[in-house]
Amino acid sequence: MKTNQVHSILAAVAILTTAVCADIFVPRKLMASANPSLNLETMIPQEFGKWKYRPASGLVTPTEPGYVESKELAARIYGQEIGRTYVDNEGHGVMFLVAYGPVQDTD
């Protein structure tokens, strides 16, 4: 057998082995399901640095047509959402929004 044929056979075996291993090692259980204690309310800090959470300030949300549909989509995609406003000592505010969904391949 020629060297080129041996290399071709070895390459084919390597490709097939990789394909089989890829299928075998695909995760079947969602990692997010493995930790049901994930709670954004407790994970996101109430303050950091000079910024403190101000619960009285609401987040700005869109009001244009189609917003209801996008909210319904978000409810299907995300398991948790949290929005907060942080204020520094000078009164500057920053709005913060985190949305978490256990499935990352939503179509």
HELIX and SHEET records of a PDB file:
HELIX    1   1 THR A    3  ILE A   24  1                                  22    
HELIX    2   2 MET A   31  ALA A   34  1                                   4    
HELIX    3   3 LEU A   40  MET A   43  1                                   4    
HELIX    4   4 TYR A   67  ILE A   77  1                                  11    
SHEET    1   A 4 GLU A  47  PHE A  48  0                                        
SHEET    2   A 4 TRP A  51  TYR A  53 -1                                        
SHEET    3   A 4 GLN A  80  VAL A  87 -1                                        
SHEET    4   A 4 GLY A  93  TYR A 100 -1                                        
END                                                                             
